[in-house]
Amino acid sequence: MSKNKKTDGKKNVSCALGSVRKTKIGGQAVLEGVMMRGSSSMALACRDEMGVIRLDTTRLPASKPWYRRVPFIRGVVNLVTSLISGTKIIGKSAEVMVEDVDTKGDGGGMGWMMFVSTLLGVVLALGLFMVLPTYATQGIFNLVKLQTEDIDWAWLKSLLEGVFKILVLVVYMSVISCMKEIKRVFMYHGAEHKTIACYEAGLPLTVENVKKCSRYHDRCGTSFIVFVVVLSVILMLVLDIVCALLGWTLFLEKNNWWLRALLKIALLPVVAGISYEVLMLLARSDFILFRPLKWLGKQFQKLTTREPDEGMCEVAICAFNKVLEMDADLSIPEEHFPEPVTIEQFRAQLSEQKELVACVKGDVDWLLCAILNIKQKDLNNPKVKIPFGWTVRLEMMSERLSLGEPWQYVVGKTEFMDRTFAVDKRVLIPRMETELVCEQLLKHVGGDSEVLDLCCGSGVLGITAQLEKGCKATLADVSADALAVAKQNAKTLKAKARFVRSDMFDGVKGKFDVIVCNPPYVKSAVIDTLDASVKDHEPRLALDGGEDGLKFYRILAKEAPLHLCDKGVLVLEIGYDQGNAVADLLKDQFDVQVIADYSSNDRIVVAVKR
């Protein structure tokens, strides 16, 4: 065992030199998981939303076909098969991570999505690594007034294109590594490397040992990509020099750029075959002349690997140990992620879990429709299937329902005036009665109106008014959390609004044509008698209206006239028994109308400033 080296500022076990044992097991990082492939088996380990590590294993053919054993040819075959199998594995991991919902149950949605994504990836790669460097190089030649038809400069053009290719690769990897989802995949990539390095160092596969090991590996696919790019640059440079020396200008002339592009594509299999053999050679040898190439691969692996957390290491260890076990014992059968289930089967699963018996069937049905994006009539359709990952999420959500949490909080959204708004425990859930308030509000708002939504909560009233009428909207609330939800809704729905954190009118400036407000109006003593779904889950700050429930209406009666234009309108939601009391508070400065809801209870006050 070699002495510890410092890598990325941390002491890591060096497994590149003096390793105790070698393994042919390799891997791939996926969505919240790691795939490991051995000589006769493959294991995909993913952590689901409940924190459980799920395994999907596959038996590989006992012997490889001849073309997988022939040097150079095997590199090309490996490139193609890796793209295909890698795409399938990512799709398999998405089944656990609920990245897509295929309610048809035939896998068609996921299949087409993965196919289109792969196709777009190929087109993007061709554009970035072939078209962009060519045009960048041509731009430089034009800038310095060099004629690219002059074969004396062919080598320089090829060299510049190669430099741009490498720069594009560095920039591309650097940019995508900043994306949250990709960063986590790169962390799993680091866990995969560290696990293999730990095994090759002869250490027990524990999280503690794995975290000590290097996250760089000689057989990494990143190194393969780098070698492909570098070797393609060298090969094109040599070909250009040879063509220039022999006077073959066909591939060097600017007008024949398309022939040059076709040549680059045609040479890809050759480059891939050579790169694969170089990669395998570097993995088996530490000859001093090979170290620069190893160093180059390591530098790029710094971009595609990140230090993993302990949970990620656990996932990688689980996949690696399963492959070791299956390779050692060929009698161990495959195991797969559970198949999609029908809604009827899912309901049966819930009924078998005692802790979920309190779930209300109607709430579960609302949950299924909201999450699976289906209609009520589809709930009994046996063709509608729930993918495995979604059954895990739905079970978690059903458990929250069984504890009395409103389904709107569970799914994180609700419908209001035919629009979908985000809601969570930071804001009240808009009621059906509030839509009546909104209908009255819209009657008094025009395109040039200034509207203030006071105590805005999730922002349903002010945002709806802005979207429906194109008015200028200001949303105010004392709660920073509520304002954050309102801002999220405005951004999602593309509403133009101004946001102010204000305790009633304290932070509000200017005058408005319409002020709408749904203030807290429940008596303090009554809150604890409300349904558990309200008192235990909805924010008390948005409920508590003081001893008599009229605390905020008194403030409105006193200060609203100061913030309303002449003939300005005040639209309020009130408690079912507060009509007369609120009207009395406003009658000195407003012409007041009390409007009932669908249950004939007083619910809305519309007051016009005199």
LUMZA-172126 format. One record per residue: x, y, z of N, C-alpha, C in turn; residue in one letter. Coordinates in steps of 0.001 Angstrom, whole numbers, plus 500000, padded with zeros to 6 digits. Layout:
! LUMZA-172126
XYZXYZXYZA;...
This chain:
! LUMZA-172126
500850498794500000500000500000500000500875501242500000M;500584502155499126501377503373499070500960504325500160S;501808505314500390501477506305501404500325507169500928K;499637507736501932498523508619501596499020509824500811N;498199510237499839498489511448499080497405512466499354K;497720513710499079496709514748499214496036514955497871K;494735514834497876493954515048496658492814515988496976T;492745517134496237491692518126496474491696518604497921D;492838518717498508492900519244499861492572518241500926G;492303516972500558491954515947501543492941514805501422K;493133514071502507493992512904502476493198511729501929K;493589511246500763492910510122500123493876508966499986N;493346507767500078494163506588499889494519506475498415V;495789506378498102496206506240496701496055504798496276S;495256504582495258495003503227494780495589503005493402C;496223504037492848496779503890491507498098503126491528A;498834503255492615500125502595492712500100501588493840L;500741500449493629500869499468494694499550498907495147G;498560498836494258497258498346494665497316496861494980S;496475496434495910496483495050496362495831494138495338V;494760494591494694494038493738493750493385494609492684R;493208494028491524492553494724490422491191494098490171K;490293494877489600488975494364489256488567494918487907T;487790494135487182487252494593485899485892495250486069K;485412495297487300484106495924487551484197497410487260I;483258497882486476483165499305486169481758499796486450G;481547501077486305480221501581486676479798502814485919G;478631503296486307478049504495485716477166505161486757Q;477303506463486891476430507211487785475118507517487069A;474002507410487796472677507679487222471917508588488170V;470637508768487918469803509607488767469662508976490147L;470253509610491140470210509144492530470647507693492657E;471670507300491903472104505916492001473378505630491241G;473782504362491298475004503897490644474736502540490015V;475240502342488799475228501036488170476641500480488185M;476785499207488576478064498516488514477913497316487582M;478939497081486742478907495980485785480140495106485994R;479908493800486159480996492849486316481124491951485109G;481753490797485290481969489887484173480701489146483769S;479810488873484742478603488104484421477320488720484957S;477421489909485543476215490519486117476324492033486128S;475169492652486274475083494104486372474084494442487470M;474404495437488295473514495827489387473312497336489365A;472059497739489401471698499154489488471108499394490867L;471715500281491639471225500621492975470790502079492979A;469551502336493400469010503696493483468339503878494834C;468423505080495362467754505377496621466434506079496313R;465323505496496803464022506094496520463734507239497487D;462564507838497359462239509022498145462039508719499627E;461861507458499971461747507069501371463117506763501969M;464162506874501158465511506627501641465948505183501536G;465121504325500935465443502901500807466251502682499530V;467329501891499625468125501554498441467455500406497707I;467100500633496450466435499630495619467433499051494610R;467341497756494375468266497072493476467544496486492268L;468187496614491117467724495956489902468947495280489290D;468916493950489196470093493225488720469788492471487427T;470836492270486633470709491606485338471871490642485137T;471564489467484618472605488514484241473106488844482840R;474429488904482675475037489179481383475394487883480683L;475514487893479356475873486669478622477182486067479145P;477221484733479155478392484043479702479645484318478893A;479508484453477590480682484714476750480399485897475827S;481432486664475530481296487821474673481403487387473212K;480658488011472323480802487714470892482201488106470402P;482606487574469289483979487773468816484340489237468648W;483372490051468189483690491450467937483881492268469214Y;483512491681470369483778492350471644485154491996472194R;485872491101471464487195490673471936488328491125471019R;487992491608469837489022492009468878489482493436469185V;490774493642469392491287494995469654490852495980468578P;490626497226468986490194498340468145488720498220467756F;488303497051467248486883496881466931486051496951468206I;486555496349469283485793496321470533485575497731471100R;486510498636470792486336500007471271485153500689470620G;484994500487469308483863501075468584482553500470469073V;482543499139469192481339498452469668480992498912471082V;482022499054471917481799499476473299481190500874473356N;481634501768472472481088503128472435479599503107472121L;479219502332471088477812502275470676476949501606471740V;477407500456472235476618499724473232476510500497474541T;477569501241474880477529502041476104476483503135476011S;476384503765474820475360504793474627473958504205474773L;473748503040474177472416502412474224472085501938475630I;473012501169476231472736500636477566472687501748478608S;473536502773478428473526503886479371472204504621479371G;471638504801478169470331505451478060469249504615478743T;469303503297478547468316502414479182468445502449480705K;469672502476481194469893502472482645469390503768483265I;469629504892482575469114506169483080467588506133483125I;466978505553482080465517505403482081465041504520483207G;465799503459483502465435502562484608465528503291485948K;466573504096486125466712504835487382465595505861487540S;465110506398486404464016507366486458462728506734486975A;462592505406486839461412504723487384461359504864488901E;462525504891489526462588505031490981462473506487491383V;463088507367490580463164508770490957462015509607490413M;460947508956489947459729509624489466460044510822488573V;460991510627487637461322511701486717460285511833485611E;459475510804485420458472510868484368457309509973484762D;456111510280484299454945509464484603454414508856483319V;454414507536483258453879506836482087452605506128482516D;451492506875482559450240506298483041449606505349482030T;450126505323480799449609504362479823450053502949480157K;451171502868480889451632501553481325452368500767480269G;452674501390479111453350500636478062454800501050477869D;455250502013478685456631502465478595456896503352477398G;455877503616476597456087504391475389456541505806475650G;455961506449476658456331507827476969457789507948477320G;458264507084478213459663507117478622460563506768477453M;460172505768476666461009505355475544461223506480474557G;460120507153474181460251508255473241461045509403473833W;460846509675475138461576510761475769463077510498475728M;463490509259476077464901508916476085465470508944474662M;464679508488473682465145508495472296465385509921471812F;464401510793472070464531512187471639465699512863472352V;465846512589473665466939513188474425468290512764473867S;468415511465473548469674510965472982469953511595471626T;468908511697470789469066512286469463469500513750469570L;468848514482470454469216515884470652470644516008471178L;471033515044472037472393515052472561473423514865471468G;473132513960470528474043513719469403474145514969468524V;472991515579468228472985516793467402473762517912468090V;473552518057469409474259519088470166475764518836470140L;476153517568470295477583517230470293478218517560468951A;477525517214467853478054517518466528478198519026466333L;477203519759466822477260521207466680478379521832467499G;478505521397468747479499521983469647480919521609469260L;481143520333468933482509519846468758482977519798467302F;482083520084466356482504520101464958482227521449464304M;480969521877464350480594523111463659481212524329464339V;481067524439465675481551525618466396483063525814466240L;483900524788466466485344524986466279485721525382464850P;485002524814463859485294525144462464485033526622462183T;483877527116462635483540528517462399484424529455463207Y;484785529056464431485675529883465252487044530018464600A;487539528904464076488838528929463397488787529790462143T;487723529624461359487569530426460145487506531910460482Q;486849532231461605486751533625462030488117534221462336G;488972533443462982490319533921463299491133534117462026I;491017533168461084491733533287459823491284534527459054F;489983534795459076489474535987458395489974537259459064N;490075537200460396490499538368461169491934538760460838L;492789537757460689494201538047460384494479537989458883V;493371537840458095493454537873456628494347536782456050K;494191535563456593494884534408456032493903533620455174L;494309533193454017493456532423453133493542530945453494Q;492411530351453908492430528944454310492651528018453115T;492475528552451863492758527706450709494262527462450547E;495063528318451159496513528165451079496936526962451910D;497411525928451250497710524682451960498867524840452938I;499618525935452815500722526145453749500222526371455171D;498982526795455272498405527084456595497456525985457061W;497380524899456362496431523842456719496693523282458114A;497966523121458434498296522553459752497846523480460882W;497967524808460627497583525772461656496073525761461867L;495340525661460757493882525599460866493455524368461657K;494054523235461368493721521997462075494063522097463547S;495220522728463836495632522875465227494666523771465995L;494261524877465376493323525790466041491968525123466277L;491493524366465288490234523649465472490336522702466668E;491477522038466803491674521131467921491661521846469252G;492318523009469299492330523796470535490911524205470915V;490131524639469916488749525047470193487907523854470666F;488163522681470093487431521484470535487656521222472021K;488903521289472423489231521035473824488633522114474721I;488692523378474272488084524467475052486581524270475194L;485933523873474095484488523619474147484177522515475145V;484990521451475140484778520344476067484912520804477508L;485930521612477800486134522119479164484975522999479600V;484578523934478723483481524856479061482177524090479249V;481914523147478343480670522364478420480585521601479739Y;481655520901480099481641520133481351481539521054482565M;482210522210482498482169523154483617480767523706483812S;480090524016482705478745524604482797477741523597483344V;477732522380482784476725521414483237476995520958484672I;478248521029485123478564520624486498477973521582487514S;477560522774487065476942523755487969475446523507488135C;474850522680487285473424522379487396473190521448488583M;472161521732489362471923520995490595471807519490490363K;470989519086489390470772517655489144472046516982488640E;472753517665487721473986517089487184475057517011488269I;475092517999489136476071517984490226475891516752491101K;474634516379491363474381515182492169474805513919491416R;474577513894490106475048512749489322476569512653489399V;477251513797489331478715513802489424479176513365490822F;478385513644491837478720513166493188478602511641493254M;477573511103492621477448509638492537478583509052491692Y;479027509799490684480173509372489879481410509249490771H;481576510220491662482682510147492607482558508959493543G;481336508662493992481109507506494873481446506207494155A;481091506131492871481407504931492080482917504713492014E;483661505757491678485119505648491589485741505292492937H;485282505951493986485854505716495311485627504280495771K;484469503729495449484166502348495840485091501365495138T;485274501551493829486182500674493083487610500826493599I;488010502072493870489359502323494376489564501682495742A;488537501724496563488616501125497903488819499616497799C;488071498992496915488212497541496724489599497194496201Y;490073497972495216491382497685494644492510497956495626E;492254498777496631493252499033497666493272497936498721A;492360496986498626492324495888499581491676496249500893G;490904497341500921490248497780502154488827497234502228L;488332496967503436486920496580503578486016497674503010P;484938497269502327484044498242501706483086498826502738L;483577499791503485482764500550504424482697501993503946T;481692502705504393481547504105503986482786504903504389V;483271504652505589484442505379506076485654505154505171E;485893503885504788487031503586503920486844504145502514N;485630504029501996485353504525500645485602506031500557V;485176506769501562485335508222501531486808508630501557K;487680507768502084489110508082502131489785507924500775K;489193507141499883489858506788498633489707507877497572C;490526507737496543490542508708495453489277508588494612S;488808509718494104487631509680493228488034509676491756R;489311509429491476489795509357490099490150507918489756Y;489835507523488508490104506144488102490562506112486651H;491529505227486363492117505174485030491140504716483951D;490110503926484333489189503388483321487925504227483181R;487967505447483638486766506297483635486349506673482215C;485056506724481989484530507132480689484900508554480332G;485104509402481348485534510777481075486884510781480372T;487810509946480857489122509852480223488977509367478786S;488059508434478562487817507925477210487376509064476287F;486449509910476751485973511042475949487119511992475637I;487942512264476645489082513167476458490052512599475420V;490324511290475528491233510663474572490666510729473155F;489357510539473024488722510620471706488933512001471105V;488704513041471912488859514409471417490317514696471054V;491236514363471971492654514651471743493189513873470533V;492857512591470449493344511783469328492739512232468006L;491474512675468033490873513175466794491589514437466326S;491991515269467279492740516485466941494079516105466301V;494790515163466935496099514741466426495959514099465046I;494954513241464893494767512540463618494464513513462491L;493570514495462762493238515482461727494441516357461405M;495249516672462410496439517474462183497420516732461273L;497637515447461551498536514636460732498003514522459306V;496696514261459158496105514128457821496228515422457030L;496023516563457709496123517846457009497550518104456539D;498511517770457386499910517962456998500263517063455812I;499821515783455862500085514849454763499443515342453470V;498177515770453571497475516265452373498175517495451803C;498645518361452701499331519575452245500636519220451544A;501373518285452094502653517887451507502468517218450152L;501389516452450025501139515734448775500347516563447765L;499911517748448204499167518620447303497708518237447128G;497183517443448050495763517051447969494919518123448655W;494376519010447909493671520162448483492171519939448645T;491677518780448228490228518540448233489622518764449618L;490296518244450667489751518362452020490199519634452735F;491009520447452049491555521636452688490882522918452227L;490183522863451113489554524057450582488321524444451397E;488151525753451572487058526268452398485697525859451871K;485518525826450578484223525477449993483865524009450191N;484847523203450521484599521770450740484534521429452228N;484057522385453016483974522173454467483128520948454809W;482102520676453986481215519542454266481944518211454075W;482897518171453133483697516958452975484582516734454205L;485080517833454699485922517760455896485098517266457092R;483858517766457208482981517336458299482666515841458186A;482388515385456950482121513961456743483340513113457091L;484535513635456764485761512912457093485919512763458605L;485605513830459331485705513780460795484756512740461370K;483544512709460832482566511728461312483019510314460968I;483543510152459762483993508821459329485155508318460176A;485966509243460670487133508857461462486798508570462930L;485595508914463348485220508697464748485383507236465190L;484915506248464392485128504859464814486605504513464998P;487448505026464100488887504759464215489425505348465511V;489046506603465768489509507283466980488990506574468226V;487707506153468185487127505456469337487857504148469611A;488179503412468538488887502145468718490254502334469334G;490994503328468840492325503607469386492218504089470837I;491265504985471096491108505556472442490796504478473471S;489975503524473084489615502445474015490852501619474374Y;491658501305473376492860500512473648493840501289474526E;493938502602474288494797503445475127494297503443476566V;492986503542476723492391503548478059492690502247478793L;492519501118478124492784499825478752494271499663479081M;495129500174478197496570500085478428496970500902479658L;496424502108479776496751502950480923496261502342482226L;495157501606482163494615500992483370495493499854483871A;496281499262482958497101498113483336498552498478483627R;498937499684483275500351500031483396500522501428483972S;501637501602484682501982502922485201503327503358484633D;503583502950483398504829503312482731504943504837482683F;506130505346482899506340506784483068505866507603481868I;505989507036480654505551507774479468504033507886479369L;503312507029480121501852507066480086501282508090481075F;502120508528481987501602509380483066501017510714482581R;501570511345481532500922512581481054499482512366480612P;499220511221479924497844510935479512496956510680480715L;497497509962481718496725509726482938496421511055483628K;497408511927483642497224513239484264496123514019483558W;496113513968482224495100514678481452493704514151481773L;493574512819481810492271512245482158491835512640483552G;492790512688484473492471513050485862491971514484485952K;492572515397485172492146516797485219490693516949484781Q;490304516193483765488914516275483314487974515579484293F;488460514540484970487628513884485980487338514802487161Q;488157515815487350487867516805488394486575517541488093K;486233517617486792484995518290486395483791517362486497L;483988516063486249482839515143486178482657514298487428T;483483514512488438483269513839489724483255514889490828T;482497514610491865482453515467493056482536514564494284R;482940515158495396482999514381496630481579513966497033E;481318512675497193479961512207497532479696512297499026P;478416512267499389478078512171500806478005510693501201D;477788510426502477477808509053502972476717508201502333E;475533508796502136474438508045501534474760507595500123G;475451508437499368475832508075498005476846506939498015M;477760506992498966478741505904499093478044504584499417C;477015504640500261476252503431500596475624502818499350E;475086503666498484474452503182497252475488502501496357V;476648503145496188477692502575495327478206501253495898A;478385501182497211478847499943497858477833498832497653I;476556499169497770475484498177497601475537497568496200C;475674498428495172475738497943493790476990497098493566A;478125497554494083479391496840493883479341495466494555F;478872495417495810478805494145496531477873493157495848N;476788493669495260475845492778494586476491492147493358K;477281492934492614477969492390491448479012491357491878V;479749491655492928480716490675493452480027489364493806L;478886489490494471478139488314494911477630487509493716E;477053488179492732476486487481491584477561486900490677M;478690487600490549479784487061489735480379485811490381D;480370485770491716480940484619492429479984483430492467A;478688483692492383477680482620492465476689482800491319D;476840482013490274476008482157489080474576481678489285L;474290481075490445472933480593490708472022481688491268S;472612482805491671471796483898492223470926484482491115I;469620484524491299468721485011490226468725486537490127P;468205487015489032468021488453488851466926488965489785E;466998490233490123465896490896490833465658492245490169E;464383492631490113464043493840489375463146494751490199H;463133496021489811462215496954490440460781496461490219F;459899496689491185458503496262491006457878496844489742P;456984496080489154456286496511487944455246497587488290E;454855498417487312453779499386487535452494498677487954P;451686499347488756450436498757489249449260499603488788V;448095498974488762446873499722488455446459500503489695T;445547501444489502445060502232490632444351501333491646I;443612500334491145442932499395492053443951498636492900E;445058498211492292446091497502493039446749498424494059Q;446946499671493693447554500613494631446642500847495831F;445347501003495569444405501176496686444439499968497616R;444551498774497022444621497551497832445877497551498706A;446988498020498146448226498111498923448058499051500105Q;447375500171499889447155501120500982446287500509502072L;445257499779501669444326499202502650445000498166503536S;446111497585503064446826496581503853447755497207504888E;447957498502504797448859499182505721448045499857506818Q;448157499335508024447323499789509132447483501277509414K;448721501778509245448940503189509562448256504125508580E;447739503568507452447102504409506452445587504234506404L;445021503512507365443582503257507326442772504527507511V;443392505549508080442658506798508312442511507635507051A;443156507215505980443058507955504722441612507992504238C;441181509163503846439852509305503269439948508978501783V;439075508054501314439146507619499925439070508800498962K;438187509755499254438050510916498381439338511711498281G;440039511864499415441303512601499394442365511850498599D;442398510517498736443353509710497978443067509838496489V;441794509850496127441435510003494717441875511360494176D;441670512413494972442147513742494571443665513720494391W;444325513041495304445780512922495258446228512239493968L;445592511123493632445944510379492431445730511223491172L;444616511913491122444329512745489944445350513867489795C;445695514494490927446621515624490889448033515187490511A;448493514071491071449869513620490847450030512950489489I;449061512115489111449168511381487852448611512155486665L;448042513337486954447496514193485894446426513457485089N;445494512856485811444386512146485171443070512712485694I;441970512316485059440650512772485481439985511707486349K;438955512118487060438245511203487968437761509955487228Q;437327510127485984436792508986485236437859507934484946K;439157508341485023440242507407484736440657506582485946D;440087506876487115440510506183488334440198504684488291L;439183504302487544438818502888487454439244502247486130N;440098502945485412440582502425484130441778501509484382N;441654500216484087442759499284484366443993499533483500P;443840500316482429444987500601481573445886501685482162K;445383502429483144446193503458483787447091502788484818V;448403502920484621449374502268485500450200503303486257K;450559502953487494451380503823488322452795503242488372I;453798503952487830455178503450487883455633503268489324P;456606502382489518457069502022490856457462503236491691F;458279504123491124458727505283491890457581506134492383G;456539506231491562455379507033491970454576506346493067W;454570505022493094453861504354494196454542504664495522T;455879504786495502456609505150496727456226506548497166V;456230507486496212455863508859496564454408508934497024R;453529508228496333452114508280496694451857507672498074L;452612506638498433452471506075499772452883507095500827E;453959507817500573454390508862501507453330509951501625M;452775510333500486451745511362500496450484510877501203M;450148509591500991448964509021501641449144508993503151S;450362508747503585450634508768505025450395510161505589E;450791511182504844450538512556505287449034512833505346R;448308512304504363446850512457504393446253511793505618L;446784510606505963446237509873507110446457510607508427S;447430511519508433447709512315509626446915513618509638L;446018513763508659445123514913508649445592516093507827G;446724515969507164447217517088506369446358517250505120E;445945518478504792445112518701503599445826518238502329P;445065517655501400445682517122500195446343518214499368W;445848519467499487446475520556498729447923520780499177Q;448164520666500471449540520786500958450371519583500530Y;449745518442500512450463517219500162450954517277498721V;450108517746497811450515517824496406451203519148496093V;451084520118497014451772521389496827451101522345495866G;449811522146495586449141523033494651447637522962494856K;446940523946494311445483523962494348444975524731493137T;443706524520492813443107525229491686442331526441492206E;442473527572491514441742528778491876441429529536490603F;440157529732490337439695530459489155440347529908487876M;440346528564487767440855527864486587442364528014486386D;443070528356487442444535528398487392445092527561488545R;446312527069488348446956526266489385447950527120490153T;447746527170491475448618527947492361449355527016493315F;450614527343493599451381526596494594450932527004495987A;450752526015496859450426526281498265451193525297499139V;451541525735500313452139524852501311451823525415502688D;452463524908503725452113525280505091452421526734505433K;453030527442504515453324528862504770452119529754504501R;451104529209503804449946530029503436448655529241503638V;447545529980503767446228529343503821445882528743502455L;445061527711502480444537527139501247443324527959500815I;443327528525499604442166529308499154440907528435499118P;439807528975499679438534528247499692437679528619498476R;436641527812498282435707528079497200435073529461497366M;434806529843498629434186531145498885435082532299498426E;436406532073498466437323533134498053437216533395496551T;436780532404495785436547532647494362435401533644494174E;434398533608495076433321534597495007433863535992495293L;434792536076496233435434537360496521436146537859495268V;436830536948494579437563537324493373436619537798492273C;435466537152492147434491537567491145434029538998491389E;433803539337492659433409540709492996434558541679492733Q;435776541246493038436947542095492798437059542451491320L;436912541453490450437091541674489021436052542629488445L;434890542718489085433853543648488615434282545102488756K;435227545355489642435607546739489942437014547088489459H;437650546170488716439026546395488257439046546610486750V;439795547617486307440003547872484892441473547727484531G;441763547903483255443132547716482802444110548716483377G;443633549915483720444523550944484262444386551089485772D;443723550145486413443497550221487863444768549895488644S;444898550566489790445931550217490773445258549373491843E;445731548105492011445080547184492938446064546775494024V;445593546804495275446379546328496405445727545075496972L;446499543976496988446044542740497640446724542685499001D;445968543075500037446502543148501396446273541814502102L;447254541374502913447209540021503502447105539001502363C;448016539124501402447865538417500123448017536906500224C;448745536388501234448944534943501326449600534398500074G;448976533422499438449534532818498223449394533716497007S;448678534825497152448571535802496071447480535537495064G;446536534644495378445546534256494367444692535426493901V;444349536340494804443450537439494432444166538471493569L;445298538972494034446020539998493288446541539488491958G;447060538262491941447616537693490705446509537456489691I;445371536930490138444254536701489216443761538011488620T;443657539055489450443217540358488945444187540889487894A;445482540747488149446480541242487189446403540487485864Q;446266539173485942446220538367484732444928538561483952L;443829538712484664442531538846483994442332540236483400E;442791541260484112442490542634483704443709543412483212K;444887542888483445446090543612483039446370544826483891G;445841544868485093446002546016485984447381546023486643C;447676547100487369448893547179488166448586546622489560K;449322545612489981449003544929491232450156545034492222A;449789545305493470450737545289494585450245544263495583T;451123543350495971450761542302496935451546542531498216L;450835542563499342451466542852500629451068541817501664A;452021541465502521451753540528503612452812540733504683D;452436540481505942453383540595507050454356539427507073V;453967538308506452454775537088506472455710537034505264S;457015536965505532457984536815504445457800535483503746A;457413534455504505457182533134503910456018533179502929D;454939533859503324453787533965502427454153534722501161A;454923535796501298455340536569500129456195535721499189L;457005534818499760457829533940498925456954533039498066A;455861532533498639454936531690497875454239532521496796V;453815533737497162453143534606496193454070534950495035A;455332535219495342456296535529494284456486534326493360K;456539533139493955456677531919493151455497531769492202Q;454287532024492716453091531907491876453082532952490763N;453493534171491097453524535224490076454517534872488976A;455663534331489357456678533946488370456178532809487486K;455557531798488116455066530638487369453972531030486381T;453077531903486834451934532294486007452216533522485144L;453449534052485254453873535204484453453011536432484716K;452726536669485994451984537862486400452968538966486783A;452636540191486436453467541341486785452928541968488061K;453712541917489117453235542436490395454397542980491214A;454078543880492118455043544414493077454742543796494436R;455776543465495195455595542789496478456165543644497599F;455389543730498685455781544552499828455544543769501100V;456569543689501935456356543093503261455843544187504183R;454649543996504698454007545060505458453025544485506469S;453035545005507678452039544676508700450832545567508446D;449845545015507759448716545771507237449242546933506383M;448931548201506725449307549316505850450660549938506201F;451351549416507209452564550083507694453601550318506606D;453789549351505711454809549499504677454257549831503311G;452969550118503237452310550393501954452316551883501677V;452730552265500469452747553665500076451861553870498849K;451295555078498745450490555421497591449012555131497794G;448242555453496738446803555221496766446410554250495663K;445268553588495886444844552511494994443381552699494615F;443037552173493439441642552211493002440829551135493708D;441487549980493963440811548865494620441756548242495636V;441218547996496828441951547231497840441138545981498139I;441776544819497967441111543566498303441867542949499475V;441135542357500408441786541814501597440985540630502142C;441700539555502393441129538400503086441932538240504375N;441592539040505397442417539077506604442106537902507527P;442932537671508544442575536685509569441290537145510264P;440289536254510366439027536689510982438431535658511943Y;439177534645512322438681533649513271438986534128514693V;438016534027515583438241534413516974439332533535517583K;440194534152518375441340533430518947440906532173519677S;439816532265520450439365531133521258438753530017520420A;438381530348519191437691529369518344438682528514517553V;439888529002517358440843528310516483441065526869516903I;441201526632518206441476525269518679440280524332518532D;439125524869518176437944524018517966437741523676516485T;438570524245515636438435523997514199438865522581513861L;438519522167512660438919520849512182440447520718512268D;440909519518512582442343519279512767443143519635511522A;442556519429510344443274519735509110443575521224509002S;442777522057509711442997523506509696443887523932510859V;443485523596512074444213524095513252445619523516513378K;445819522274512895447126521635513060448065521853511876D;447538522366510769448384522433509566448432523818508926H;447367524572508970447388525884508325447972526923509284E;448629527965508757449334528934509609448377529707510519P;448633529659511818447777530342512790447770531847512548R;448909532381512086449012533814511818447956534267510819L;447605533390509878446635533749508847445196533477509286A;445024532924510480443686532605510990443229533542512107L;444140533905512979443799534568514248443403536031514038D;442101536300514214441572537653514058441378538380515364G;441995537897516424441867538564517719440702538028518523G;440458538658519647439455538161520593438069538038519971E;437649539013519179436322538961518559436375538706517057D;437567538481516521437713538214515085437691539455514219G;437571540646514822437418541886514052438645542786514098L;439731542287514666440930543111514860441377543794513563K;441462543062512496442006543620511251440979544432510472F;439698544176510711438672544991510063438666546393510663Y;438981546531511957439081547859512570440217548660511928R;441343547981511683442472548659511019442068549075509612I;441364548187508899440912548508507551439965549699507551L;439039549730508500438073550832508564438777552165508807A;439837552144509567440552553368509918441523553823508829K;442256552873508232443366553249507362443090553072505866E;442140552208505497441875552001504069441491553289503357A;440663554176503955440308555416503253441530556261502888P;442601556183503697443801556966503422444569556437502213L;444307555188501837445036554556500747444150554278499537H;442928554789499564442020554631498431441825555947497708L;441740555883496375441414557060495580439942557423495809C;439538558570495296438127558943495370437291557870494676D;436230557490495304435341556433494812436049555075494742K;437149554956495473437863553691495509437029552609496178G;437345551333495870436524550209496322437339549306497249V;436697548886498323437286547944499272436496546643499184L;437184545543498869436534544231498749437126543324499814V;436274542793500699436746542014501833436066540657501909L;436806539659502357436190538396502758435975538470504263E;434825537947504720434490538013506148433995536650506626I;433930536492507953433365535290508530431866535240508334G;431294534036508436429874533840508116428928534675508989Y;429379535104510184428507535846511110429011537258511362D;429829537783510448430459539084510696429924540198509800Q;428911539938509000428415540927508046428019542236508688G;427150542183509682426661543412510317427781544152511042N;428641543398511739429708544027512515430690544762511607A;431077544148510493432027544789509577431359545976508887V;430088545841508533429369546950507893429306548147508822A;429081547919510120429034549011511097430376549726511201D;431475548964511100432804549576511189433093550476509995L;432509550174508841432825550889507608431813551973507233L;430659551988507866429543552792507363429791554299507387K;430703554789508237430918556236508315431598556797507074D;432427555985506389433170556515505235432909555745503936Q;432078554714504017431845553879502832430359553616502644F;429998553404501376428701552824501067428920551317501015D;428249550584501903428595549178502144427514548243501608V;427980547150500980427088546080500538427643544754501057Q;426794543953501717427181542636502217426588541586501285V;427432540650500809427019539655499819427181538263500421I;426184537409500187426193536050500758426925535081499835A;427340533930500410427995532886499631426974531854499176D;427435530724498667426538529686498154425646529097499235Y;426080529208500491425293528660501609424432529716502276S;424291530870501618423483531989502121424054532597503391S;425355532386503627426027533032504752426723534295504264N;426736535332505131427468536539504782428938536165504544D;429495536625503399430868536216503082431702537337502479R;431065538303501826431809539342501119431247540712501472I;432154541654501662431769543051501828432393543851500698V;431560544593499971432043545517498940431686546923499421V;432716547744499667432507549079500218433120550123499295A;432316551131498895432781552197498010433005553449498829V;434208554007498701434568555201499474433737556398499016K;433203557093499999432400558282499665433302559459499305R;
